[in-house]
Amino acid sequence: MTATTTTTTPNPDPSGSPGPTKPVGGPPLLQVRDLTVTYGSGSDSVPAVRGVDLRVEAGQKLGIAGESGCGKSTLALALLRLLPATATLSGEILLDGEDILTMKWGRLRAVRWAGASIVFQGAMHSLNAVHRVGDQIAEPILLHSRTTPAAARKRAGELLEQVGLPAARARAYPHELSGGQRQRVMIAMALACDPRLIVADEPTTALDVMIQAQILRLIEALVADQDVGLIMISHDLAVLADTCDRLSVMYAGRVVEEGPARQVYTDARHPYGKALSAAFPRIGDLSSRHAPRGLPGDPPDPAALPGGCTFHPRCPVSLDSCATGDQELRDAGGERRAACVLVDADRAQPGDEETRSTA
């Protein structure tokens, strides 16, 4: 048995008291258990996230993929309780063992930016158009540490240089920066208080491929250098497979497949994961280049989910039982799980009475 060592974790409490020691090999940096998010109440309630479990270790990069409307952004905002008052949350969100859902308001404010931070989708809409970007980066530093405005501005310049921008750009307004530069500002802001966890919601959306590659390499380097945990959200499996260690695929508010990122991308076990992967042309594969495949229909309305497996109306290999019985995540071998009856080897045995659905 290996000896247990301790390290000092960054302290999100702005009071300046020493942070607690955390045993190596103890609880993960982030553990989400049976998280449910519902908008509205009573007969008008709409489930956006339904029983999601996630686990992120320090220094690990977890990708979350899925079509628009699958619950990715709602999940990201729920991790820091940034959802509107109309949302009802249940389950557990444990950050270093402390449940974010039960935190009092003062403690939650201390954890945001310092314990965990978020890179919002759409930097132009997330930055304040009438404030210089340096002042916006300095704001969380002033709120979470005992420092002077001059020291906070100096730190803002250092952060800009860390993400590949000249410190002088701190005096620029958001409209004076390109899309890639604004995204770098958002990443600098997320790093301002040395968080343990960063949640990046579609950080490369609407960027050209060259800038996209630069941003992805920047994120990878920052995670490796600072040993932070990263949750990266995207609809693009190829980007996530190239950037992340593990990958979770969401559909209709649930995780339907999870496992090592590259394996999920190249050999998905769930039909939805296979469809997402096949939707992107691959270099050297002429058939995918000329005729990328997709899925018929649209994702289901969260307010009117189909019975049984929610994917079965669009699934090309559904069985009759898929329309009546919901599918839970099950072992798919090799540290992988998938919510599909077809991953069960017993279903493939001769004599199986189930038939393919013709619907």
N, C-alpha and C positions, 0 to 999 in steps of 0.2 A: 504494500500500500504506500502511495506517495504521501509525503508530508504536506500538510496544509499551510500555505503561506498567506499573509494578509497584505493588502495594498490599501492606500488611502484614496477614497473616491472623491471627485470634485464635489464641493458643497454647494447645493443650490440655494441655501438659506442666505439671504443678504445680510444677516446679522453678523456674519464673519466668524461664527464659531466653527471649530474644527469639524470636518466631515467625518462620518463614521468609517470604521475599517470594514472591509468586505472580504470574506475568505474566498480565495481562488477555488473554483470548482463548486461554489455555492449556487444560489438561485441565479437565473439568467438576468441579463440587463433588463429585458422586457419580456413579460409573459402575459398574453391575453387569453382569458378563459371564458368561453361561452358568451362572447360579447354580442349583444342584441341592441339595435338602434331602430326605434319606431318613431315616425313622424305622425303628429295628430293623436287623437284619442278616440276611444269607443269605436263606433261603426266606421268612422272616417280614418282610422289608423292605417298607416302604410309601413310595412316592414322594409327597411333599407339594408340592414345588416342582420343576418340570422345565424346566431350561434357560431361565431368565428373564434378559432383558437390560433394563436401565433406565438412564436418564441424567437427571440433575437439575442445573441450573445454579443459581448463587447468585441469590436473588430469584425463583426459579421455583417454581410450585406444581404438583405432579404428583399426579393422582388415580388411585387403583387401585380398581376396582370388580369385583364378582362375588358370586355366591351364597355362602351359608355352606358351608364345606368346600372352597372353590376354592384355598386356600393363601394368602390375603391376610395373615392374622395371622402365619402361619409365616414369610412373607417379611419382615414388619416386624420380628419378633424376630431373624431371621437377620442383619439389617443391623448389629446390635450384638452378635451372638453371645450372645443371651440364651436360646437353646434348651436343652432338657435334654441330658444326656450321651448319651441314646439316639439323638440326631440326628447324622447325618453330612452335612457340608457340602462342596461342591466348587464350583469356579469362582473368580470374583474379585469382591470388593466394595471398590472403590477410593474412599476418602474423601480428597479433595485429593491423589490419586495414590498414597496409601498403602493397601496391602491389609489390610483388617481381619481376613481369614481367616488371615493368616500372622503377625499381631502376637503378641508375647509378652504374658503375662498383665499385667505391670506397665504396659506401653504401652496395652493395651486398657482398663484401668481409668482411665488418664489421658484417653483419648478419650471414654469414656462421660460424658455430661452436658456436658463441655466442648467436645468436637468435634461430637458428635451426641447428641441426647436424644430421648426417646420419651414421648408421652402415651398411657398404657395405656388399653385398653378397660375401662370400668367403674370410675369413680373411687372408689366406695365400697369396692371390693375391693382397690384398689391402694394406698390410703392406710392407714397404721397406725392402728387405732382407738383405741389407748391413748396416742398422742402428739399434742400440739397441732400444728396444721397449720403454724404458723410455724417450729417446730423441724424439721419435715420438709423445709420449703423451705430452711432454713439448713444442713441437713446436707451437701448436695453443695457448697455454697459453702465450708464449712469444710474439706472433703476436697480441693478443687481449687484453693484459693488460700490465700495466707499472710495471714490476717485473724484478728481476734479474735472470740469469740462475740458480743460486743455489736455489732460491725460487721456480722456475718452476720445477726443478728436485725433490725437496721435495714434491711439490704438486703432481707430477706424482706418487711418491711412495705412497702417501695417497690415490690416486685414485685406484691404484692397490689393496691396502688393502680393499678399499670399495667394489670392485668386487670379493673379495675372493682370491686374490693372495698375496704372501709375497712381501713387498716393494723391497726386494733384487732382484726380478725377473726383475726389471727395467733394469738391465745390460745384460739381455739375448737378443739374436737375435731371430727373429721369428721362424727359423728352430729348435731352441732349446726348443720350447714350443709345447704342444699337441694342437689338434684342439680346444678343449674346452678352454684351456688357451689363445690361440690366439683370440678366440671370446670374452673372458673377456677383453683382451687388447683393442679390438675395442670398446667395451662398455665404458671402462674407458676413451678412447680418445673422445668418443661422449659426455661424461660428463665433459670434461676438463674445458670448459668455462661457465658452468652452463646455458645451453640452456633452452629455454622455450618449445621447441619441439624437439622430437627425432624421426627420421624415421629409422626403422629397416627393412632392406630388406633381407628376408629369414635368420634371425639370427641363426637358428638352423639347417640349411641344412648340411647334411653329418656328423652330430654328433650322437653318440649312444644315446639310449633313456635315460640313466641315466644322462649324461651330458646335454642333451636337457632339461630334467626336471629342472636341477639346473640353467641353463641359463634363462629359463622362469620364475622361481621363483625370480631370481635376478632382472630381468627386472620389474616384478610386484612390488617388494619391492622398487625399485628406483623411479618408477613413483609415488607410494603412499607417499614416504617420502619427495620427492622434488616437488610434485605437478606440474610435467611437463606433457605435452601432448605427446601421443605416437601413431604413425602409424606403425603397424606391418604387414608386407607383407609375405604371405605364400600360398602354394597350399593346405595346410593341414587344413581343416575346424575344425577338432577335436582340434588341437593345438590352433587355434584362438578362438574357442568357450570357451576353458578353461582359456584363458588369457585375452581376450578383453571384453569391455563393449558392443560395437556395431560392426557390421560386414557388409562390402560391398562386394558383389560378382561381379567380372568383367568377361565379355565375349566379345571378339572381340573389345576391346578398350572402352567398355561402362560398366557402373554399371547396372546390370540387377536385383539386389535385394539388399535391405538394411534393417537393423532392429537390435533389440537386439540380441547379438551374440548367446546366447544359443538357442533362439527361431528359428533363421535362421538355425542353425545346426540340431535341432531336428525336425523342422516342416517347411521346406523351402516351399515358395509359388511359386517359379519359377522352372520349370522342370530342369534347369541346376543346381540350388542350390541343388535340391533333388538328382541329379546324383552325384554331388561332395560329398555329405554327405554319400550316399550309397556306395561309392567306398572304404570306410575304414571299416574294420571289427570292431565290437563293442563287448566289454567284456560282456559275458552272452548271446549273440545272436549267436547261433550256425549256423543259416542259413547264416548270413553275414560272419561268420568266415570261413566256408567251401566254400562259393560261393559269394565273394564280387562282387557287380555289377559295371558295368562301362558304358561307352557310345561308340557306334560304331563310326567309322570315326575319323577324326582329327579336331582340331580347324581350322577355315577358314583362308585362306591366306589373310592378311590385304590388299594386293594389288588387290585382286579379291573377295571382299565380296559378298555373295549372296544377292539377293533382298529381300525385306520384313524384317521380323525378322531374324537376322543373325544366330540364333540358330535353325531355323525351319528344316534345312536338317538333323539334328541329334535328333530332339525332338521326343520322343515317343508318344506325345499327341497333335501334331500340328493340327491346323485347316486349311481349305483351304485358309482362309484369311491371315494366317501367312506368306504365300509365297509372298504376294503383299503389305501388310501394315506393316510398321515398328511399333514397340511397345515402347511407352514411359513409364517411371516409373509412376505407379499409386498407389493410396492408397490401401493397403492390410489389413488394420486394425491393431490396437495395435502398433502404431508408426512404422509400416512397410510399405515398398513400393516394388513393383515388376513390371518388364516390361513384363507382360504376359497378354494376353487377358482373360485367364482362371480365373484370380483373380476378374474379374468383375462379380458380382452376377447375373447381367442381362443375361449373356451368358448361365447360367445354367437353365433358365426358360423353361418350356415345350413349344414346338412349335418353338424353335430356328431352323432356316433352315440350320445352318452351319453343315457341316459333317466333320468327322475326315478324315484327309488326308491319303491316302493309299500309298503315295510315300515313 
